[in-house]
Amino acid sequence: MTDKPIKVDKKAPYTIRTSGLWNSVHVFERAGETIGKLAVKRAGLIGMVTRSHYTPVEGENISIERDPGLLRSQFGCWSQVHGGQGREWLGSSIRYSLFAREVTLHGGQKPYRMTPSKAFGSGWDMHAPKTGLVAEFRKKGSTIQVTLHRRVDFFLLLLAYHTICNSWRTSILPGPAPTPPIM
């Protein structure tokens, strides 16, 4: 007798459980099942995040690597294709300055914006240029709840989470409205 796959609602929330301090592991769950793990690596004396690697239960691995830059946080998202023989660019993220509270995500289409939530507390919101709020990231202890409001590719959600996973303290105060995209 074969097991039938569990039907998951398109808007079912993701739960992310974190463990570790310096090199942390983030376990992604949806509808009570583990769907993958994100391992975040740090380097140097100041502990700057240099790369992450997402290993799903099923599907292709995704790596997120820091692009060269002195004052800004810029990461590229790559899929591992053909059994590790090549890489395909999926997207990138950039925080334009050290003190900026807005992050821009590019995934080959129009840019998304990440801003701290409008209320007090640890949380970030992901906005699309035309349709508005796409996802909410809310931290409660060592667990993060991701609520979807619109359809979004998983790699963009992963890239958004990777970019903000160490920036929870900057989101405690209410955030600004996202700036309109530059076309």
N, C-alpha and C positions, 0 to 999 in steps of 0.2 A: 504494500500500500504506500503510495507516494504522498508526501506532505504537500498541501496546497500552500502557495506563497501567501503571506499575510498582506491584505489590501491596506495600504496606508493612504490616509487622506492627503491630498495635495498640499494642504495648509497645516498638516500636523507639525507641531513644534519640534525643533531639534533640542536635545539636552547635551551639553558638553561638560564633562567632568575632568578637572585638572588634578595633576599630581606632580610633585617635584618642584624644586625652587630654581636651581640654576639651569639645568637642562630639563625642561618639563615635557610631560606627555599629556595630551588632551584627547580624551576618548569621546567620539561622537556617537550619540544614540538617537534613534527615532522610533517611536511606538514601542519603547522598551527593548529594542534590539540594537546591539552594537553594529555600526556601519563602517567604522574605521578609526584609525589613530593618527594624530598629528604629533610628531616628535619635533620640538623646537630646540635648536642648538645655539649656544652662545660662545663667544670667543673673547679673548683679551682680558685685561684687568678690570675694565668697566662693565664687562658682561653684555656687550652689544650683541643683539640677535643677528646672526649671520645667515642662517638657513633653517628651513623646516622641511620635513618629508611626511607626506600623508600616505598611509598604507591602508587601503580599503579592504573590507572583507571580500568583496567581489569588485572587479573592475581594474582600471589602470592606476598606477601610482602617480602622484603629483608632487613635484618639488617646488619650493618657493625659495628663491635665493636673493640676497641683497645685491643690488646693482651698485657700482661705484658711486660714491658721493660723500662729501665731507660733513655737511650740516643737515642734510635732509634724509629722510627715511624713504628709500625707494626699493621696491621688491618686484621681481619678475616671477610669474607663475608658469611652470612648464609641465607638460605631461611626458611620461616616459613611454615611447612608442616602440614597437617592433622588438620587444624583449630587451629593452635597454640599448638598442642599436642607435636610436636617434631621439631627438626631443622636438616637441611641438610647442610653440608659444601659445599660451592661453590668455594671459592678461598681465597687467602690472598695476602697482599702487604707488602713490607718491604723497608724501606730506611735505609741503613746500618749505617749511622752516621748523626749527627745533621746538618752537612754542606754538605752532599752529594747532588749532583744535578741529581742523577739517582735513579729511583725507580724500583724495580723488582716486577712483578705481577705473581702469580701462580694460575692457574685455573684447575689443574689436568693434564695438558698437558705440553708442553714446556713453559718455562718462557717468558713473554713479558717484555720489557724494556720501561720505560718512561724517556725521556730526554727533556731538554729545546730545543725549536726549533733552527734551524741553523741560523735564521735571528734575528736582533734586534727586540724587542717588546715582549709583554706578550703572551707566547704560549708554549705548550708542544706537543711532538710527541710520539706516541706509536708504538714500533717496535716489529715485530715477529722475531724469531731467523733465519729463512730461507728466508722468503718472504719479509722482510724489513718493510717499512712504512705501518702501519695498519690504524691509525687515527691521525688527527690533532686537537688539542684543542686550539682555539684562543680567547682571551678576548678582547672585545670592550665595554668599559664602564662597565655596570652591566650585560651585555649579553655575553654568551660564545657560540661560533659556533663550533660544532664538525663535522668534515668532515671525512667520512669513505673512505678508499682506498681498503680495503679487508673486507671480512666477519669476524665478531667477535661476540661472545656471549654478550648479553646486560649486564649481570651481571659483566663481565670484564670491559666493558665501564664505568659502574656505579662505580665500585671499583677504576678504574683509576681516574675518575673525583673526587671522594671523597678524594683520596690521594693527589691530586694536587690543590683542590679548595681553599686552604689557602696558596698556595705557588706561587702565580703569580709574586711577586716581585723577586723571585730567578730565574725566567725565562726571565728576561729582556735582559740579555747578551746572546749571542749565546751559545748554548750548545755543549757538546762534542759528538762524535759519540758513539752510545751505545756499551758497552763492549760485547764481545761474551759470550754466556751462558756457564756456567760450567756444563759439563755433567758428 
